[in-house]
Amino acid sequence: MPPADDNAPVAIPITGELDLHTFRPSEIPSLLDEYFAACRRRGRYRVRVIHGKGTGTLRATVQAHLRRAPEIAGWATGDETSGGWGATIVTLKPDDSC
């Protein structure tokens, strides 16, 4: 069996929930863009992004990216049933509205 390629693409199921715990911070902006595009192509316009509570650095990185992304209709910190401040709930614009 050949050795694993650490740079090989990782297949992520498009479920409307993205857990960022296994990704490096440098990967987050492009990962969010690609995941949101895939969600929009499938008609999913609500996404829960799980970044964890920790120090808040990853949450700040995610939310700063959301402020600049044209495909975002809005976002809010999760409530007690969706992960609290360890998750951000994102509403995406339909494909044709950007």
N, C-alpha and C positions, 0 to 999 in steps of 0.2 A: 504494500500500500504506500503511495507517495506521501511525503510529509505535507502537513496542512500549510496552506498559504495564508499568512496573517493578513495579507492585503486583498484577499479574495472578497468579492461582494458577499454580503450577508443577506439572505432572503428574509424579509420581515412580513408576517401576515398583515394584511390590511383589515384590521378589525375595528378601527376607530379608537384604539387605545395604543399609545406608544410609550413604552417604558425605557427611559434613557439610562438606567443604571449600568448597562454593560458597554456604553459608548464613551469614548474619550471626548472631553470638552471641545476639542478642535473639530470634531465630526458633527457636532450638534447643528450648526446652521444649515449645512447641506442636507443632513438627514431630515430635518424638519421640512425643508422645501420639497424634497423628493417624496416624503410621506404624505404631506398635504396634497401634492399634485396627484398622487395615486388615489387618495381618498376622494378628491373631487371627481376624478375620472369614474369612480364607482358610485358616485352620488351620495357619498358620506360627507356631511357638512358639520358634524359635531365630533370633535376629537378630544380625548382626555390624554394630556401629556403628563406622564409621571416623572418627576424630576427629584423627588424625595425632599425631605425637610432639611437635613444637614445644616450647613452654614448659610444657605440661601444663595450661594454663588451661582449654582446651576439654574435655579429659578430665575434669578436676575438675568442670566444669559438668554434663557428661553424668552422671557417677557420682553427684553430689549429687541430680540429678533422679531417678535410678533409685531412690535410697534412699527417696524420698517417694511414688513411684508405686505404687498398689495392685495394678496388673496385672503387676508384676514378681515372678517366682518366685525369681530370682537373677541374678547377673552375675559376670563375671570378666574380668580383663585377658587379651587374646589371647595365644596361645602363639606359638612360632616359625613355625608354619604358617598362622596366622590374623592376622598383623599385629603381634604383640608388643604393646608398650605403646602402640602407635598405634591400637589397636582395643579395643573392649569387646564381649564376647560376652554377650548378654542372653537369658535364658530367660523367656518369658512364661507367665502362667497361662492355662489355657483360658478361653474367653469366660464361662462360667457360674460361675467360681470367685472373682470379685471381690465 
